[in-house]
Amino acid sequence: MKIIAKTFAGLEELLAKELEKIGAQNIEQGIRMVSFTGDKAMLYRANFCLRTAVKILMPICEFKAKDADEVYNEVMKIDWSKYMDNDSTFVVDAVVFSEEFRHSRFAAYRVKDAIADYFREKTGKRPNVGISNPDIRINLHIAEDLVTISLDSSGESLHHRGYRVGTVTAPLNEVLAAGMIMLTGWDGNSDFIDPMCGSGTILIEAALIARNIYPGVFRKEFAFERWKDFDPDLFDEIYNDDSQEREFNHKIYGYDINRRAVAIAQENVKSAGVGSFVEVSQQDIRDMEQPQQPAIIVTNPPYGERITSEDILGLYGDIGRTLKHSFVGNDAWILSYHEECFSRIGFRPSTRIILYNGALECEFRKYQVFEGKLKERREEGMDIKTSEDRQRNLKFKGHKRENDSTKEQDDDAIKEEPRLNRHNFKWGDRSADYRPDNDSHYFKSRPFDKKTSERKPKGDRKEWHKEKPKESPRKPKLRFDSEGRPIKD
């Protein structure tokens, strides 16, 4: 059967490699998804084992439709008794990229109505919709006139691992954290450091990767466990198989300047059962000392939403100085958002990868820290970029700058490679760009201006000021006499 694993933009290749390792067949990468084929055991295994997947969907029907009524008629033809009964509760989630279907909720309502009417005709009783904890989750995907109906086998997003008992402001998504670590190539072959660990997400994901512990081991439930054909013995066999786990002979260190964050990270580490090789303590990044053993840094510093711009730029300057004086001979990977922050680090990255942290289009940069100057090391024959770094950099597309010198170039690029939007999105379509026009998925980053947060108008600023309308003079307030008549001045 065909199965679809959904993920974040930039992690598709990692997800495909994961699927290959667990034995999936006919693997094809798409946009924020990877399709593959497998049996029921593979469906269970994908939910339980994959670190970079957020949902596992099983398509049950695909057809073409031009309006919601056609969708209703086609959904009525599905034999829903194979998947649920009239005592089941269900919910329909919709993702729509179409000119014909402008309202995703209405399309979802028509699917709901069709399922309810199907059972009313067959049994005289209709199933109920359950928003909070339904027995069956149905996924509706519409790309132009192509409609796909799938069963959601995961339920709650797979980034909800189940080990988190406490959190801080704006915690890093677990799937993104795992993807970041996997992009570095680290698999437990050295010490690991996150000097600004927050609630410890990167630390715990690193520990699971180092020991090769599957992330599903912490989950209380998957949606497929409520399906009519659920095989508990098969799932128990997958759940209890720990033959892939391995020893980890290094250490993982986490630091944070915030005492409360350290306490929360320690509790999360304890909850995940990795406290024997993960150490978390309070420390300012400026106090970091040179590691005695080879190590790697992977970290997600603040971007400026929680502290002032003066502090944020100073923080990135401290990061650069710490790397220069206390991390020589090692690699550091940093995820951030503002170019001005990156520039304060003071190193030239050898690798740049676009990743999305929520709606923010961020960059994940690799810094190789060495003694002396880059020019001198190159003269000595040192090559700071590996072949893998070069391949990644060929794929890298930085932020487009909105100025006159690049406008013509950007227009040409748009003609050659159309942006992904709700008009041309299609699962598996690699010709479209990663960034949809929908602001919930993407918005273009702008240069960080510490002087003002106001957005500058397009075009010539002087001309804009000339054209700006003058404020109308303030109108005098009316006064009234004792009988309520207006008084003329």
Secondary structure, 3 states (H helix, E strand, C coil): CEEEEECCCCCHHHHHHHHHHCCCEEEEECCCEEEEECCHHHHHHHHHHCCCCCEEEEEEEEEECCCHHHHHHHHHCCCHHHCCCCCCEEEEEEEEECCCCCCHHHHHHHHHHHHHHHHHHHHCCCCEECCCCCCEEEEEEEECCEEEEEEECCCCCCCCCCCCCCCCCCCCCHHHHHHHHHHHCCCCCCEEEECCCCCCHHHHHHHHHHHCCCHHHHCCCCHHHHCCCCCHHHHHHHHHCCCCCCCCCCCEEEEECCHHHHHHHHHHHHHHCCCCCEEEEECCHHHCCCCCCCEEEEECCCCCCCCCHHHHHHHHHHHHHHHHHHCCCCEEEEEECCHHHHHHHCCCCCEEEEEEECCEEEEEEEEECCCCCHHHHHHCCCCCCCHHHHHHHHHCCCCCCCCHHHHHHHHHHHHHCCCCCCCCCCCCCCCCCCCCCCCCCCECCCCCCCCCCCCCCCCCHHHHHHHCCCCCCCCCCCEECCCCCEECC
